[in-house]
Amino acid sequence: MIPMEAFRTGMDQVELDDGRSFLIAIPEKALADRIVADRGAGISTQKELHEYLLADLRIDPANLRGLDPARLAEIARHYRSRRVKLLADLITRLSKGAR
């Protein structure tokens, strides 16, 4: 079960012209949710996670480098999930290599 703090972190509220509003996950949150939900992936290392993101989820490498490492680190703190921590560390490493 995902802690309530993890649910709230990484959500944006969008307001429509007619006054209605809804919550939508930022890309970092959506990816963290996906990784947590996919329990059968067998991810235990950054290398396995990177392969999973590229091969299984078919995420473009440039899009991975475009994710915000600080946001992912914050999301990882709230999730208390080893996989989300691996994701935050991987994105931090990839973003440093892109410079």
Residue frames as qw, qx, qy, qz and C-alpha x, y, z in Angstrom:
[[0.000, 0.887, 0.462, 0.000, 0.00, 0.00, 0.00],
 [0.400, 0.453, -0.007, 0.797, 1.26, 3.46, -0.96],
 [0.263, -0.456, -0.484, 0.699, 1.51, 5.94, 1.94],
 [0.168, 0.883, 0.430, -0.082, -0.78, 9.03, 1.67],
 [0.193, -0.792, 0.231, 0.531, 2.27, 11.35, 1.52],
 [0.364, -0.132, 0.731, 0.563, 3.41, 9.50, -1.59],
 [0.297, 0.636, 0.692, 0.170, 0.01, 9.97, -3.21],
 [0.021, 0.948, 0.206, -0.240, 0.01, 13.74, -2.67],
 [0.320, -0.628, 0.420, 0.571, 3.61, 14.28, -3.76],
 [0.217, -0.139, 0.723, 0.640, 3.95, 14.95, -7.47],
 [0.210, 0.625, 0.745, 0.098, 0.35, 15.85, -8.23],
 [0.036, -0.032, 0.125, 0.991, -0.69, 19.01, -10.10],
 [0.289, 0.591, 0.649, -0.382, -4.18, 20.46, -9.94],
 [0.123, 0.119, 0.538, 0.826, -5.56, 21.51, -13.32],
 [0.265, 0.523, 0.499, -0.638, -8.50, 23.88, -13.47],
 [0.302, 0.414, 0.696, 0.503, -10.80, 23.97, -16.46],
 [0.029, -0.223, -0.154, -0.962, -12.49, 27.12, -17.80],
 [0.525, -0.478, -0.474, -0.520, -15.85, 25.93, -16.48],
 [0.435, -0.641, 0.347, -0.529, -14.55, 25.81, -12.90],
 [0.985, -0.168, -0.015, -0.045, -14.05, 22.07, -12.66],
 [0.039, 0.763, -0.641, 0.069, -10.65, 20.80, -11.61],
 [0.994, -0.048, -0.100, -0.021, -8.77, 17.54, -11.42],
 [0.462, -0.700, 0.516, 0.174, -5.44, 16.16, -10.25],
 [0.858, 0.483, -0.171, 0.036, -2.85, 14.85, -12.67],
 [0.803, -0.430, 0.186, 0.367, 0.51, 13.24, -11.93],
 [0.132, 0.845, -0.434, -0.284, 3.71, 14.92, -13.08],
 [0.769, 0.417, -0.475, -0.101, 5.86, 12.64, -15.29],
 [0.164, 0.430, -0.796, 0.392, 8.20, 11.70, -12.43],
 [0.530, -0.104, 0.580, -0.610, 5.27, 10.68, -10.23],
 [0.858, 0.276, -0.067, -0.427, 3.60, 8.70, -13.02],
 [0.619, 0.445, -0.644, 0.070, 6.81, 6.74, -13.64],
 [0.091, -0.323, 0.785, -0.521, 7.32, 6.09, -9.92],
 [0.725, 0.035, 0.340, -0.598, 3.72, 4.82, -9.69],
 [0.832, 0.373, -0.319, -0.258, 4.31, 2.49, -12.65],
 [0.396, 0.443, -0.761, 0.259, 7.51, 1.07, -11.18],
 [0.327, -0.205, 0.701, -0.600, 5.88, 0.43, -7.80],
 [0.790, 0.159, 0.172, -0.567, 2.85, -1.19, -9.42],
 [0.792, 0.403, -0.436, -0.142, 4.89, -3.60, -11.58],
 [0.647, -0.574, 0.472, -0.173, 5.86, -6.09, -8.89],
 [0.945, 0.087, 0.302, 0.085, 6.86, -8.84, -11.32],
 [0.468, 0.853, -0.226, 0.046, 9.63, -6.85, -13.00],
 [0.917, -0.187, -0.044, 0.350, 12.43, -8.28, -10.84],
 [0.323, 0.791, -0.152, 0.497, 14.33, -4.98, -10.60],
 [0.729, -0.618, -0.143, 0.260, 17.10, -4.84, -8.02],
 [0.546, -0.286, 0.174, 0.768, 19.88, -2.80, -9.67],
 [0.182, 0.697, -0.058, -0.691, 20.15, 0.46, -11.61],
 [0.023, 0.277, -0.781, -0.559, 21.22, -1.54, -14.67],
 [0.089, 0.348, 0.932, 0.059, 18.10, -3.75, -14.50],
 [0.146, 0.723, 0.440, -0.512, 15.94, -0.68, -13.98],
 [0.091, 0.584, -0.360, -0.722, 17.52, 1.12, -16.93],
 [0.005, 0.036, -0.904, -0.427, 16.95, -1.90, -19.17],
 [0.106, 0.529, 0.817, -0.204, 13.33, -2.16, -17.94],
 [0.143, 0.721, 0.177, -0.655, 12.68, 1.52, -18.69],
 [0.140, 0.505, -0.535, -0.662, 14.17, 1.33, -22.19],
 [0.121, 0.060, -0.929, -0.343, 13.08, -2.15, -23.30],
 [0.028, -0.422, -0.894, 0.147, 9.86, -2.89, -21.41],
 [0.087, 0.754, 0.422, -0.496, 8.36, 0.59, -21.04],
 [0.548, 0.466, 0.398, 0.570, 10.06, 1.84, -24.24],
 [0.143, -0.942, -0.115, 0.282, 10.93, 5.22, -22.80],
 [0.581, 0.716, -0.091, 0.375, 13.16, 7.35, -25.01],
 [0.693, -0.175, -0.281, 0.641, 16.59, 7.90, -23.38],
 [0.144, 0.352, 0.008, 0.925, 16.29, 11.67, -23.95],
 [0.519, -0.604, -0.268, -0.541, 13.02, 11.69, -22.01],
 [0.799, -0.405, -0.355, 0.268, 14.69, 9.88, -19.11],
 [0.509, 0.025, -0.154, 0.847, 17.45, 12.50, -19.01],
 [0.100, -0.479, -0.184, -0.852, 14.74, 15.19, -19.03],
 [0.609, -0.618, -0.490, -0.080, 13.19, 14.02, -15.76],
 [0.124, -0.802, 0.282, -0.512, 13.87, 16.15, -12.69],
 [0.591, 0.082, -0.727, 0.340, 16.21, 14.30, -10.29],
 [0.058, -0.157, 0.519, -0.838, 15.25, 16.52, -7.33],
 [0.684, -0.096, -0.036, -0.722, 11.54, 15.79, -7.81],
 [0.822, 0.044, -0.558, -0.110, 12.27, 12.08, -8.05],
 [0.352, 0.165, -0.706, 0.592, 14.36, 12.20, -4.88],
 [0.359, -0.139, 0.347, -0.855, 11.44, 13.87, -3.07],
 [0.817, -0.010, -0.259, -0.516, 9.00, 11.28, -4.42],
 [0.680, 0.152, -0.696, 0.176, 11.38, 8.47, -3.37],
 [0.028, 0.205, -0.642, 0.739, 11.51, 9.81, 0.20],
 [0.588, -0.056, 0.217, -0.777, 7.71, 9.65, 0.45],
 [0.827, 0.122, -0.422, -0.350, 7.32, 6.25, -1.20],
 [0.512, -0.523, 0.660, -0.169, 9.90, 4.48, 0.94],
 [0.940, 0.288, 0.168, -0.076, 10.42, 2.11, -2.00],
 [0.596, -0.399, 0.498, 0.487, 13.79, 0.68, -3.00],
 [0.543, 0.420, 0.569, 0.452, 12.81, 0.75, -6.68],
 [0.121, 0.955, 0.223, 0.154, 11.80, 4.42, -6.61],
 [0.428, -0.803, 0.288, 0.297, 15.08, 5.22, -4.82],
 [0.639, -0.043, 0.577, 0.507, 16.91, 3.32, -7.60],
 [0.381, 0.737, 0.452, 0.329, 14.98, 5.39, -10.14],
 [0.134, -0.989, -0.004, 0.066, 15.93, 8.66, -8.43],
 [0.545, -0.578, 0.457, 0.401, 19.59, 7.62, -8.30],
 [0.616, 0.249, 0.595, 0.452, 19.55, 6.47, -11.94],
 [0.263, 0.875, 0.326, 0.242, 18.01, 9.72, -13.19],
 [0.311, -0.908, 0.180, 0.215, 20.51, 11.73, -11.13],
 [0.610, -0.305, 0.564, 0.465, 23.36, 9.77, -12.71],
 [0.515, 0.496, 0.570, 0.406, 21.92, 10.11, -16.24],
 [0.090, 0.974, 0.197, 0.065, 21.34, 13.84, -15.85],
 [0.409, -0.777, 0.335, 0.343, 24.94, 14.36, -14.73],
 [0.604, -0.052, 0.634, 0.479, 26.20, 12.42, -17.74],
 [0.408, 0.735, 0.492, 0.228, 24.12, 14.59, -20.10],
 [0.102, -0.963, 0.002, 0.251, 25.97, 17.77, -19.15]]
